[in-house]
Amino acid sequence: MGGTKDVLKHDFQKTVVELADAHCHLDLMTATQIGDAINASVKTLITNGVDIKSDMESVKLADGKNVFVMLGLDPEHAVKLKEDELELAVGLIRGSIGPGVVGIGEIGLDGREGNMPLQKKVFGRMLDLALELDLPVSIHSRGALDEVLQMLEDKAVKKAHIHFFEGSVEQAKRAERLGCMISVPPLESGRRRKVIKEVSIDNIMAESDAPVAVKSPRDVTIAVGMIAEEKRITFEQAAQAIVANTKRYFGIEAGKPKLTLMRN
Ligand SMILES: [Zn+2]
């Protein structure tokens, strides 16, 4: 067992261990940038659509090997939806479910976006769709984590991933009790480290949120490094746990991509 010292000595950029990025936006990146991340050991990437256009772009990126896709409507775009666009999006998402599409995301609530009733309507509709299709979700919760957790509880959603977790230890414990996974973004913070320490490693994933939070999914190493340090395990052990958790949560079997089928 390596302690903090071993982790700090580890050269994150030269790492050869396999990594997984539980949340990114590859439709905003070039094929070269995506290839670089895969070559740099990020072998499993979960990319998220944020609106109808990006959902349709994202579907094209699903390769069933390294790139897996979530389709959704995020709060920033939810507040701009016109009357008939919600059901149009639901129909398009439903019709796009196929190999390499592993869930519904990015969806959620954002305390800074305003029009909370519309945000809740869209988020609720997306949660219903995920429940109906029995698919996991990837959730944005900036400034609205309590509201998000309440909706998950009310709708009895069992497979939820709170991406870019920024809550307190107390909120993390509540998320854990609801059966949620949380993911650690590649940005340092003492509050985040406390949460990592208190949450079971089985419920933790790592993400880059690239290219929004950082430039490349390669930077997921920063999140894995923090997890290793707070859990007092080696970087390799943390990476292994994170890859296993990510594949388990999104239903990706090693070497055998899941074929997601429509339910009647
Ligand atoms: Zn995102």
Residues whose N, C-alpha, C, O or C-beta is under 5 A from the ligand:
A	BS01	ZN	E106
